[in-house]
Amino acid sequence: MSLADLASLASSVAVVVSLLFLGLQIRQSNRNQRSLMQQGRSARNVELLSRLSDPRVSDVISRAGNGETLTDQDCFVLYSYMTSVFWSYEEDFFQFHLGMLDPKSWASDGTVLRRLLGNPAYRAVWRFARGGIGDEYRSFLDGLAAESRHNVPPNLPNTLRQYIAEEREALQRSQDVRP
C-alpha cells in the first residue's frame, strides 16, 4: 500500500468520523430545540392559567358559563382571554404538524381544546374569532366544536369542591384506621 493509498484511507475515515459527529450534533440540537419548544409551550399555558387568577377575568368567565348577562366590557374581557387560548394552541397545532411537537403533547392539547369547546361561551367566542385563524387550524377547531357541542361542560368550582371533600374524607378515614 502506497503512501497515497494510506492518505486516502485516512481521509475517508476522517470524513466518516466527521459525519458521525455531525449526526450526533444534529440529534442533540433537535433534542435541545424540542426542549425549548416544550418550555415555551409550558410557559404559555402557565401564563393563560395565571390570567384566570385576575378576579375580573375569572368573574366574567364564571358568569358567562352560568348564562348570566354580560356587559360590553365583559364581552371584551371574555373575547380577549378565550381567543388568546385559541391562538396559543394554534402554535402547538402547527408545531405538531411540522413534526416538532411530541404526539402525546398534542393529544393532551386536543383533550383540553375539546373540553374547552364543550363550554358554550368558548364556542361562541370561537364563532366570532374563527375568521382570523388559518384554514387548517380553523377546520380542526370547527370539528372539535361540532363534536363537543353536546358535551356538558364541567363546572370547575363545583368539581374542585367535590374533589376536595372526597380527599378530606379519604384523609379522615385513613386517620381513623391508624392505631
C-alpha positions in Angstrom: 0.0 0.0 0.0 1.4 3.3 -1.1 1.6 6.5 0.9 -1.1 8.0 -1.3 -3.4 5.0 -0.5 -2.9 5.5 3.2 -3.6 9.2 3.0 -6.8 8.4 1.0 -7.9 5.8 3.6 -7.1 8.2 6.5 -9.1 11.0 4.7 -12.0 8.6 4.2 -12.0 7.6 7.8 -11.9 11.3 8.9 -14.9 12.0 6.7 -16.9 9.2 8.2 -15.9 10.2 11.7 -16.9 13.8 10.9 -20.3 12.7 9.5 -20.9 10.6 12.6 -20.0 13.6 14.8 -22.2 15.9 12.7 -25.1 13.4 13.1 -24.7 13.4 16.9 -24.6 17.2 16.9 -27.8 17.4 14.8 -29.5 14.9 17.1 -28.6 16.8 20.2 -29.6 20.1 18.5 -33.0 18.6 17.7 -33.4 17.5 21.4 -32.5 20.9 22.6 -34.9 22.5 20.1 -37.8 20.3 21.3 -36.9 21.0 24.9 -37.1 24.8 24.3 -40.4 24.4 22.4 -41.8 22.4 25.4 -40.6 25.1 27.8 -42.3 27.7 25.6 -45.5 25.7 25.5 -45.5 25.3 29.2 -44.8 29.0 29.8 -47.8 29.9 27.5 -50.1 27.6 29.4 -49.0 28.8 32.8 -49.5 32.4 31.6 -53.0 31.6 30.4 -53.8 29.9 33.7 -52.4 32.7 35.7 -54.6 35.2 33.9 -57.6 33.3 35.5 -56.4 34.5 38.9 -57.4 38.0 37.8 -60.7 38.5 39.5 -62.2 40.3 36.6 -61.3 37.5 34.1 -62.5 34.7 36.4 -65.7 36.6 37.2 -66.6 37.1 33.6 -65.8 33.5 32.6 -67.9 32.3 35.6 -70.8 34.5 34.7 -70.6 33.6 31.0 -70.6 29.9 32.0 -73.7 30.4 34.1 -75.5 32.1 31.3 -75.6 35.5 33.0 -75.9 38.7 31.1 -72.6 40.2 30.2 -71.8 43.9 29.7 -69.9 45.2 26.6 -66.8 45.3 28.7 -67.4 41.8 29.9 -67.6 40.6 26.3 -64.2 42.2 25.6 -62.6 40.5 28.6 -64.2 37.2 27.6 -63.1 37.5 24.0 -59.6 38.6 24.7 -59.0 35.7 27.2 -60.6 33.0 25.1 -59.1 34.0 21.8 -55.6 34.1 23.4 -56.3 30.4 24.4 -57.1 29.5 20.8 -54.1 31.4 19.4 -51.8 29.8 21.9 -52.9 26.3 20.8 -52.6 27.3 17.2 -48.8 27.5 17.7 -48.9 23.9 19.1 -51.1 22.8 16.2 -48.5 23.9 13.6 -45.5 22.7 15.6 -47.2 19.2 15.8 -47.8 19.2 12.1 -44.2 20.2 11.4 -43.1 17.2 13.5 -41.7 19.5 16.2 -44.2 18.7 18.9 -44.5 15.3 20.5 -47.7 13.4 19.6 -48.5 12.8 23.3 -48.3 16.5 24.0 -50.5 17.3 21.1 -53.0 14.7 22.2 -53.1 16.4 25.6 -53.7 19.7 23.9 -56.6 18.2 21.9 -58.2 16.9 25.0 -58.0 20.4 26.6 -59.4 22.1 23.5 -62.2 19.5 23.3 -63.1 20.2 26.9 -63.0 23.9 26.5 -65.2 23.8 23.4 -67.7 21.9 25.4 -68.4 25.3 27.0 -71.0 27.4 25.1 -69.0 30.6 25.9 -65.9 29.2 24.2 -67.9 28.0 21.2 -69.5 31.5 20.9 -66.1 33.2 21.1 -64.8 30.7 18.6 -67.6 31.5 16.1 -66.6 35.2 16.2 -62.8 34.6 16.2 -62.6 31.8 13.6 -62.3 34.2 10.6 -58.9 35.4 11.8 -57.5 31.9 12.1 -55.7 29.9 9.3 -57.7 27.3 7.3 -56.1 24.1 8.7 -56.4 25.1 12.3 -59.9 26.6 11.7 -61.1 23.3 10.2 -59.6 21.4 13.2 -61.3 23.6 15.8 -64.6 23.6 13.8 -64.5 19.8 14.0 -63.8 19.9 17.8 -66.5 22.5 18.3 -69.1 20.4 16.5 -68.0 17.2 18.3 -68.1 19.0 21.7 -71.4 20.8 21.2 -73.4 18.1 23.0 -71.0 17.6 25.9 -72.0 19.1 29.2 -69.0 21.3 30.3 -67.5 20.5 33.6 -68.1 23.1 36.3 -64.6 23.8 37.7 -65.6 25.3 41.1 -68.1 22.6 41.8 -65.9 19.8 40.6 -62.9 21.1 42.7 -65.1 21.4 45.8 -66.3 17.8 45.3 -62.7 16.5 44.9 -61.5 18.5 48.0 -64.4 17.0 50.0 -63.6 13.5 48.8 -59.9 13.9 49.6 -60.7 15.2 53.1 -62.9 12.2 53.7 -60.2 9.8 52.5 -57.7 11.5 54.8 -60.1 11.3 57.7 -60.8 7.6 57.0 -57.1 6.9 56.9 -56.6 8.8 60.2 -59.5 6.8 61.8 -57.9 3.5 60.7 -54.5 4.2 62.3 -53.9 2.6 65.7 
